[in-house]
């Protein structure tokens, strides 16, 4: 199957067929996963309210074939478990005539795809959830689905639709007096404003949401607001102000995955202000304690980046080799980030030709995966590589004396030191 296949992308759930189109072999694991996801979602379509009732024997036949396709996938792959759960819940919903049974498994699958940065696929799953279940789901589930869809749309840079989704979720949450979800809606809208580039408005909105979350004693909303403020402040060139907010988010999160992701963000921010030691402490903690593969991969890539920043050639090669051993299982966004930062490292060590080749590879991978933000970033770096040819092979960048003029920075740095013990 290739790009020229007639009518390929006019089919429902065609986004999953792109895995087949992009695979070197139709029997590759990614192709098989894409095919299984496609048929699983086609099975779910049978439960849509506008679909004619399917005879029990016909549903049984299609369900058995779909279940067989999913159970034939490697059992150790997280996506396999999600697909098997989705297929089972579809059968349960059909036999009990309770479409609400479909929600947990399909919602969890969308979350998984979002974490893997397969955003178009995650959106397709969430749209399927809305089309098949709609107002037949519990009100709480409808709010959760609308919030998740808005977040995915934001990550896809479809900002108008994202803002509308957050507003709709907030209105639904108000109708059932769900204060937590209303706060999530406000924070999500503020994050969308951040993505649009209106940092002043986003900062004001997030500070208001943080104050209300603190008044309500909502730890999770406080963590999200602090994390949003860290992004706004860092993006606006104020990383020293951003770091304490990132640390507050880390302390407030209950779940390990967002805690580890926040530590990775803190490592990046500390590197931005020139404190490679604190960056290294944050990132090595993630590698040591993180459970999620994507979380650990990201931290290892940043440690490699940190080593090249210090012009530590041995450390750079050590982390590069560890990342290289895991690249076959990296999702597209992580693979692009890894390739990009290896290229930056080669440039820092004066290997301009190798750096250029790696940046070209990273650009191609980003374009193939539709990672537009990466495409813009890589193009800017490629354009600037010529200008830094002479300076890239110099010693490590000096840390400015003003880095620790802030009590907040000193406090976070000292806390990170305690984590490393």
C-alpha positions in Angstrom: 0.0 0.0 0.0 1.4 3.4 -0.9 0.5 7.0 -1.3 -0.9 6.4 -4.7 -3.4 3.8 -3.5 -6.8 5.1 -4.9 -9.1 6.4 -2.2 -6.8 5.4 0.6 -7.2 8.5 2.7 -10.9 8.9 2.0 -11.6 5.8 4.1 -12.7 6.2 7.8 -9.8 6.0 10.2 -7.4 6.4 7.2 -4.8 8.0 9.6 -4.0 4.5 10.9 -3.5 3.2 7.3 -0.7 5.7 6.9 1.4 3.4 9.1 1.0 0.8 6.4 1.8 3.3 3.6 4.9 4.4 5.5 6.2 0.9 6.4 9.0 -0.6 4.4 7.2 -4.0 4.6 3.6 -4.8 5.1 4.5 -7.3 7.7 6.5 -4.9 9.9 5.3 -4.4 13.4 4.2 -0.8 12.9 2.2 -1.8 9.8 0.6 -4.7 11.7 -0.3 -2.3 14.6 -1.8 0.2 12.2 -3.8 -2.4 10.5 -5.1 -3.8 13.8 -6.1 -0.3 15.0 -7.9 0.3 11.8 -10.1 -2.8 12.0 -10.7 -2.3 15.7 -12.1 1.2 15.1 -14.2 -0.1 12.2 -15.6 -2.6 14.6 -16.5 0.3 17.0 -18.2 2.1 14.2 -20.9 -0.6 14.2 -22.1 0.8 17.5 -22.8 4.3 16.2 -26.4 5.4 16.6 -26.8 6.1 12.8 -25.6 2.6 11.8 -28.2 -0.1 11.0 -28.5 -2.8 13.6 -26.1 -5.6 12.8 -27.2 -9.2 13.2 -25.6 -11.0 16.1 -23.9 -13.6 13.8 -22.4 -10.8 11.6 -21.1 -8.9 14.6 -19.6 -12.1 16.1 -17.8 -12.8 12.8 -16.3 -9.3 12.6 -15.4 -9.3 16.3 -13.7 -12.7 16.1 -11.6 -11.6 13.1 -10.6 -8.3 14.8 -9.8 -10.0 18.1 -7.6 -12.5 16.2 -5.7 -9.7 14.5 -5.0 -7.9 17.8 -4.0 -11.0 19.8 -1.6 -11.9 17.0 0.5 -8.8 17.9 3.5 -9.0 20.3 2.1 -9.2 23.8 4.8 -7.0 25.3 3.8 -3.9 23.3 1.6 -1.4 25.2 -0.5 -0.7 22.1 -1.4 -4.4 21.9 -2.9 -4.4 25.3 -4.9 -1.2 24.5 -6.2 -2.7 21.3 -7.3 -6.0 22.9 -9.1 -4.0 25.6 -10.8 -1.8 23.0 -12.0 -4.9 21.1 -13.3 -6.6 24.3 -15.1 -3.5 25.5 -16.8 -3.2 22.1 -18.1 -6.7 22.3 -19.3 -6.0 25.9 -21.1 -2.8 24.7 -22.7 -4.6 21.8 -24.0 -7.6 23.9 -25.3 -5.5 26.8 -26.5 -2.6 24.6 -24.6 -0.2 27.0 -22.2 1.9 24.9 -20.9 3.4 28.1 -18.8 0.3 28.6 -16.7 1.4 25.6 -15.5 4.6 27.2 -12.7 3.6 29.6 -10.7 1.4 27.1 -11.1 3.8 24.1 -10.3 6.9 26.2 -7.2 5.1 27.6 -6.1 4.3 24.0 -6.4 7.9 23.0 -4.3 8.9 26.0 -1.6 6.4 25.0 -1.5 7.6 21.4 -1.2 11.2 22.6 1.7 10.3 24.9 3.3 8.7 21.9 2.8 11.9 19.9 0.6 10.1 17.4 -1.7 13.1 17.6 -3.7 12.6 14.5 -4.5 9.1 15.5 -5.4 10.2 19.1 -7.8 12.7 17.6 -9.4 10.1 15.4 -10.0 7.9 18.4 -11.5 10.8 20.4 -13.7 11.7 17.4 -14.9 8.1 17.2 -15.7 8.2 20.9 -17.8 11.3 20.5 -19.5 10.0 17.3 -20.4 6.6 18.7 -21.2 7.5 22.3 -22.1 11.2 22.3 -24.6 12.2 24.9 -25.1 8.5 25.8 -21.9 8.7 27.9 -22.1 9.9 31.5 -21.7 13.7 31.8 -18.4 13.3 33.6 -17.1 11.2 30.7 -18.3 13.8 28.2 -16.3 16.5 30.0 -13.2 14.4 30.2 -13.4 13.5 26.5 -13.9 17.2 25.5 -10.9 18.3 27.6 -8.7 15.6 26.1 -9.8 16.4 22.5 -9.1 20.1 23.1 -5.6 19.3 24.4 -4.8 17.2 21.3 -6.1 19.9 19.0 -3.9 22.4 20.8 -0.9 20.1 20.3 -1.8 20.0 16.6 -1.8 23.8 16.5 -5.5 23.8 15.7 -6.0 26.6 18.1 -9.5 27.9 17.2 -10.9 24.4 17.6 -8.9 23.8 20.8 -10.3 27.0 22.4 -13.8 26.1 21.4 -13.3 22.6 22.9 -12.1 24.0 26.2 -15.0 26.4 26.4 -17.5 23.6 25.7 -15.8 21.4 28.4 -16.0 24.3 30.9 -19.7 24.9 30.1 -20.4 21.1 30.5 -18.4 21.1 33.8 -20.3 24.1 35.1 -23.6 22.3 34.4 -22.6 19.4 36.7 -20.8 21.6 39.2 -17.4 20.0 38.4 -15.0 22.7 39.8 -11.9 20.7 39.0 -12.7 20.3 35.3 -13.6 24.0 35.1 -10.2 24.8 36.3 -8.7 22.4 33.8 -10.6 24.2 31.1 -9.3 27.6 32.1 -5.7 26.3 32.3 -6.1 24.5 28.9 -7.3 27.7 27.3 -4.4 29.6 28.8 -2.0 27.1 27.4 -3.6 27.6 24.0 -3.0 31.3 24.3 0.6 30.5 25.1 0.9 28.4 22.0 -0.5 31.3 20.0 2.3 33.5 21.3 0.3 35.9 23.6 2.4 35.3 26.6 1.2 38.2 28.7 -2.4 37.2 28.5 -1.5 33.6 29.1 0.5 34.5 32.2 -2.3 36.6 33.6 -4.9 33.8 33.0 -2.6 31.1 34.6 -1.9 33.2 37.7 -5.7 33.7 38.1 -6.3 30.0 37.7 -3.5 29.2 40.1 -5.0 31.5 42.8 -8.4 29.8 42.4 -6.9 26.3 42.5 -5.1 27.2 45.7 -8.3 28.6 47.2 -10.1 25.3 46.3 -7.2 23.2 47.5 -7.0 21.4 44.1 -3.4 20.0 44.0 -3.6 18.7 40.5 -4.9 22.0 39.1 -2.3 23.9 41.0 0.4 21.6 39.5 -0.9 22.2 36.0 -1.1 25.9 36.5 2.5 26.0 37.9 3.7 23.9 35.0 1.9 26.2 32.5 3.5 29.3 34.1 6.9 27.6 33.9 6.4 27.2 30.2 5.2 30.8 29.7 8.0 32.3 31.7 10.7 30.2 30.1 9.4 30.9 26.6 9.3 34.7 27.4 13.0 34.6 28.3 12.6 34.4 32.0 13.9 30.9 32.9 15.1 31.9 36.3 11.5 32.8 37.2 10.2 29.7 35.5 12.2 27.2 37.5 10.5 27.6 40.9 7.1 27.1 39.3 8.4 24.0 37.6 9.6 22.7 41.0 6.2 23.5 42.7 4.6 21.5 39.9 6.9 18.6 40.6 6.1 18.7 44.3 2.3 18.9 43.8 1.9 16.1 41.2 0.8 12.8 42.8 1.4 10.7 39.7 4.9 9.6 38.9 4.8 10.2 35.1 4.0 14.0 35.3 6.5 14.3 38.1 9.3 12.8 36.0 8.3 14.9 32.9 8.4 18.0 35.0 11.9 17.1 36.2 13.0 16.7 32.6 11.6 20.2 31.9 13.5 21.5 34.9 16.7 20.0 33.5 16.2 21.8 30.2 15.5 25.1 32.0 18.5 24.8 34.2 20.6 24.2 31.2 19.1 27.3 29.6 20.4 29.5 32.6 23.8 27.8 32.3 23.6 25.5 35.4 24.6 22.2 33.9 25.2 20.6 37.3 21.5 21.1 38.4 20.3 20.1 34.9 22.4 16.9 35.2 21.0 16.1 38.7 17.4 16.5 37.5 17.8 14.4 34.4 19.8 11.6 36.1 17.0 11.3 38.7 14.5 10.7 35.8 16.7 8.0 34.3 17.2 6.4 37.7 13.6 6.6 38.9 11.4 7.0 35.8 9.2 4.1 34.7 7.8 5.2 31.3 10.0 4.5 28.4 9.3 7.8 26.7 10.1 9.7 29.9 13.4 7.9 30.3 14.3 8.3 26.6 13.7 12.0 26.8 15.8 12.4 29.9 18.7 10.4 28.3 18.6 12.6 25.2 18.7 15.7 27.4 21.7 14.3 29.3 23.5 13.8 26.0 22.6 17.4 25.1 23.8 18.5 28.5 27.2 16.8 27.9 27.7 18.4 24.6 26.8 21.8 26.2 29.7 21.2 28.6 31.9 20.0 25.7 32.2 16.7 27.5 33.0 14.4 24.6 33.2 11.2 26.6 29.8 11.9 28.3 28.2 12.8 25.0 29.3 9.6 23.4 28.3 7.5 26.4 24.7 8.9 26.4 24.5 8.9 22.6 25.3 5.1 22.6 22.7 4.4 25.2 20.1 6.3 23.2 21.2 4.7 20.0 20.5 1.2 21.5 16.9 2.3 22.1 16.2 4.2 18.8 14.3 1.3 17.1 11.5 1.7 19.7 11.4 5.5 19.8 8.2 7.2 18.6 8.7 9.7 15.8 8.9 12.8 17.9 11.5 11.3 20.2 13.6 10.0 17.3 13.6 13.4 15.7 14.6 15.1 18.9 17.4 12.5 19.4 18.7 13.0 15.8 18.5 16.8 16.1 20.5 16.9 19.4 23.1 14.5 18.1 23.5 16.9 15.2 23.8 19.8 17.6 26.4 17.9 19.6 28.5 17.2 16.5 28.4 20.9 15.6 29.5 21.8 19.1 32.5 19.4 18.7 33.4 21.1 15.4 32.2 18.2 13.2 30.2 20.4 10.8 29.8 18.0 7.9 28.4 15.2 10.2 26.2 17.8 11.9 24.7 18.9 8.6 24.0 15.4 7.6 22.2 14.6 10.9 20.2 17.8 10.7 19.1 16.9 7.2 18.0 13.4 8.5 16.2 15.0 11.4 14.4 17.4 9.0 13.3 14.5 6.8 12.0 12.5 9.7 10.1 15.5 11.1 8.5 16.2 7.7 7.5 12.5 7.2 5.9 12.4 10.7 4.2 15.8 10.2 6.0 17.3 13.2 5.7 20.9 12.0 7.2 22.6 15.1 10.3 20.4 14.8 10.5 21.3 11.1 10.6 25.0 11.8 13.1 24.5 14.6 15.5 22.4 12.6 15.4 24.7 9.6 16.4 27.6 11.9 19.2 25.6 13.3 20.4 24.5 9.9 20.4 28.2 8.7 22.4 29.2 11.8 24.9 26.3 11.6 27.1 28.2 9.1 27.3 31.2 11.5 28.5 29.1 14.4 31.1 27.1 12.6 34.0 28.9 14.3 32.4 29.1 17.7 31.0 25.7 18.0 34.3 23.9 18.8 35.2 26.4 21.6 35.1 25.5 25.3 31.9 25.2 27.3 29.7 28.2 27.6 30.5 30.2 30.7 27.8 30.3 33.4 26.8 33.9 34.1 27.3 35.2 37.6 23.7 36.1 37.9 22.4 32.5 37.7 22.1 32.1 41.5 21.1 35.7 42.4 17.6 34.3 43.0 16.7 32.7 46.3 14.2 30.6 44.4 16.8 29.2 42.1 19.2 28.4 45.0 16.4 26.6 46.8 15.4 24.4 43.8 19.1 23.6 43.1 19.7 22.5 46.7 16.5 20.4 46.5 17.8 18.7 43.4 21.1 18.0 45.1 19.1 16.2 47.8 17.3 14.1 45.2 20.6 13.0 43.8 21.8 11.5 47.1 
